[in-house]
Structure formats: structure tokens, C-alpha cells
Amino acid sequence: MRSLLYIVAVILIIGWAIGVFAYSATGLIHALLVIAIIAFLIGIIRNPSTV
């Protein structure tokens, strides 16, 4: 489950980066970044020994 959260976070960060450079979906860019950060933090909170 932890690796799945990291995969989702990486995919969302990549999508956010593409959105930043494309300037096409300003609201979506920030939503993707927030979701990626939340997924990353959940992964750290659930298993802090892997940091």
C-alpha cells in the first residue's frame, strides 16, 4: 500500500509539472500538487521508519 501511495504521488507531481509548463489548467495544477503532497505525507505518517 505504501508503494502505491508513492507511485500516485509521483504521477501527480509529474502531472503538476506538465501543467505548470503548459499553463493550461491553473486550478488543476494546484489541486494536483496538494493531492500529491497529501499522499506523500500519508505514506510517511503510516510508516515513518522508511524516511
CORMODA-V729039 format. One record per residue. N is the residue number from 0. SS is DSSP state (a for helix, b for strand, c for the rest). NEAR is the number of other C-alpha atoms within 8 Angstrom. Layout:
N SS NEAR
N SS NEAR
This chain:
0 c 4
1 a 8
2 a 6
3 a 7
4 a 12
5 a 11
6 a 8
7 a 10
8 a 13
9 a 9
10 a 8
11 a 12
12 a 11
13 a 8
14 a 10
15 a 13
16 a 9
17 a 8
18 a 13
19 a 10
20 a 6
21 a 7
22 c 7
23 c 6
24 c 8
25 a 9
26 a 6
27 a 9
28 a 13
29 a 9
30 a 8
31 a 12
32 a 11
33 a 8
34 a 10
35 a 13
36 a 9
37 a 8
38 a 12
39 a 11
40 a 8
41 a 9
42 a 12
43 a 10
44 a 7
45 a 7
46 c 8
47 a 8
48 a 4
49 a 5
50 c 4
